[in-house]
Amino acid sequence: MPDFSFSRDSAISALRTLGGCTALGLATCAHAAPAFDSESPYMLGDWNGTRTELAEKGYDFKLDYTGEMGSNLHGGYDHGRTARYSDQFGLGTHLDLQKILGWNDAEFQLTITKRSGNNISNDRINDPRVGGFTSAQEVWGRGQTTRLTQMWYQQKFFDQKLDIKVGRFGEGEDFNSFPCDFQNLAFCGSQVGNWVGGIWYNWPVSQWALRVKYHLTPELYAQVGAYEQNPSNLDRGNGFKLSGSGTQGAILPVELVWTPKLNGLPGEYRAGYYYSNAKASDVYKDRNDQPAALSGEAYRSASSKHGVWLGIQQQVTSIASDHSRGLSLFANATMHDKKTNAIDNYVQAGLTYKGPFDARAKDDIGFALARVHVNPAYRKNAEASNRANAVYDYDNPAFLPPQDTEYSAELYYGVHVTNWLTVRPNLQYIRHPGGVNDVDDALIGGIKIQSSF
């Protein structure tokens, strides 16, 4: 899932910097934010005042970097100890069209991402014959290539109550959204896209899309969307594909989002449903209601695919009147179509604590647990395939390991080195990697680096 390159902390720091520049003047701001200034939200500073001047005119630029290292410290499929590194650059521009063209409440976003590197989960943690579900390095995936990740126009109406966005973007940008401070994919980004990734495309993949949001109250809004379901968008060579060739249908999500402040502390509560009108294959049966792996017939086709999700985030404590510090709790759950999806349900819960020490008021700690449950029909299909091929020995290369339930845990400590650099060393524990009971439980050491240039 995608790791959005524009974090909440970076946005807040940028606003503070911009506010200070407006009050004190560009010359003062340029002096206050040279390159590598720890108080600046950007490593390269304010470009001698040019960055602030452009922002005041409606032009905002971002160049962000996320790097993740993972090492298999113990267990896993392959006990040979090694480390893998993967990363992502995100280059984006945001245009305030009200300032630039005089169009009220209008904006435009363009983002290009480049991913590269390798993932320790692929060959050391998971059995390569079936792969895994979670990933120890969430920034790896969807083709290690350059992509057009965002290209959208957003317009608000009726005193900003109605919000319409159209262009190219992913579902997880607006629906089932979740932060990405953890390194394990089970705790990062939109979880629906992690478990039905064949139809729901998270960052950095984009597709033609429309999202309509309406604020029922200042704290409550409903939104609906329509997204092109086109598997060819996942191909490594199609990072900048704009044509609709290969489209199989559309995925239609709906969601209700409540953002209250309980005792003055922010929270976010999400409930949603998705429906895909594209044809989907049964994971076990043929059209005669027999195991397809045994009959040799094609898997039967379903006319649609659907699922639901719930998400909760709530800050529960603060340090005196400083709401930027304190304990927050979160939980996410998804349920999916048992006839057509390998994963039938997923649950996750955890906590973060920001500002654990007075001397380290911007550091943070996170801990989370997740359970990924495999559809029993999907497991039966693997067992039927092994019977059809008369292969029963796990060590036989032709054996297809049946998958059941995978459990993941992660503990991290985020070191706020500067306002433009955070480093999060972490430990991850995965029980039954890939849901395969024959694979040893794995302990993984990781480091996540997030920086804004």
Summary of the structure (lengths in Angstrom):
residues: 453
radius of gyration: 22.9
end to end distance: 22.0
largest distance: 77.1
contacts: 1581
relative contact order: 0.14
helix: 18%
strand: 46%
